[in-house]
């Protein structure tokens, strides 16, 4: 394991990742424990961007695979170094479903994107890229 990732497995264990089934942790009432997931996206230069994010837990991976856009709303945002797009959502299984991706499309001048993903106040992922950025706890 790389030293930079030591904190992620510990946090994921607290989110219920150790269940082996990928199922979300359950409260005493049988309802899933909902976690605050905060997505932040900004660019180095002013840019109007498309942002896709997950704001609900799909009922199953099969449902998600059948129509991923049903579970991945799109926001259009006017971004810049001092104009971040920030959204907090509630997810029962953030280690599986938390995701934000921003793109510049076919723009000839990439704005250099930055994203962060925080769960219950702890930043777990930070990424950047010239034409887009993806922040997720799992590999897509």
N, C-alpha and C positions, 0 to 999 in steps of 0.2 A: 504494500500500500504506500502511496506517495505521502510524504509528510504533510503536504498542503491539504490533503483530503481527510485527515484524521478526524476533524470535527464533524464532517458530514455523516459518517456511519453512526456516531454517537447520537446526533440529533435524530437521524432516521429511526434508530432504535426506540427513541422516545415517542416517535410518531406512529409506532405500531408496525414498522417494517420487519421486525423480528418474528412476525406471526407465521411466516412461511407461505402464506396464501396471497399476500398482497392486499388483504382485506384491511379496512380502516379500523382503528381502535374503537372500542365500544364503550359508551358510558354505562353506568349502572342501570339506566333505564332501557338499555338495549338499542338506543339511538346512537348513531356514529358521533364521535367527538369531532366537532368542526374546528379547523385551524384557520387562523388569519394568514392569508397568503397575500403579500404585497409585491406587485410588479412595478418596476420603475424603468422607463426608457427615456433616453435623451440623446442628442447628437452634438457633435463639436461645432457644426455650423447650422444656421437656420434651415429647416427642411420640413416639408409636409409629407408625413409618412403613413404607411399602412401598418397597423399593429394587430396581430391575432393573439388571442389569449384564451385560457381555459378558466371559466367562471363557475362551472358546475362539474360534479363527478358524474360521468356517464354511468348508466345502470350496469353496463358490462363493456368489455373490450370489443365484443362483437357488435354491439350497438354503435360504439364509436367508429369502428372500422367501416361499417356500412355507410355512414355519413359523418365524417369528422367535422365538417363545417357547421353541422347542427350544434356541436358542443364547443366550437371555437369561434366566438364572435369576432367581428372585425371593427376596429376603431380607426378613425382617421384623425391624426393629431399634428398640430403645428409645433414642432420641436425645436430645440436649440439648447445651447449650454446652460441657459438660465430658464428654460421652459421645459421641464420634464413632464412626461405623462406618467401619472401615478394612479394605480387602482388597487384597492384591497378587496379580496373576495374571500368567501368561506368555502373550504374544501375539506372533505372527510379523509381523503387519501392523497395528500399533496405529493408524497414521494412518487406516486404513479401518474397523477394528472396535472400537477402544477406546470404551467408552460406559458411563456410569452415569447413572441418572435416579431421582430420589426424589420421592414425591408424598404429599400429605396427604389425597388422596381428597376426600370431601365434608365434611370437617371445617369447622364454622362458625368456628373460630378458627385461622387459618393460623399455623404455627409459625415461618415464615421460614427456608427451607432454604438451605444453602451446600454446594457440592461443589467438589472439586478433582480433577484428573486429572494424574498425573505419569508420565512415561516415563523409565525408567532414571535415576530420581532427580531429574529436572527437571520442575517444575510447568509444564504447558503451557496448562492451562485452569482457570479459577476462575469459577464462576457462582453466582448466588443468586436466590431468588424467594420470594414470600410463601407460595404453595401448592405449590411444587415447584421443582426445579432439574435441568437437564440439562448434563452435561459430556461433550463429545465433540470429536474433532479434525476431524470432518466435519459437514456440515449434514444433518440427517435430515428 
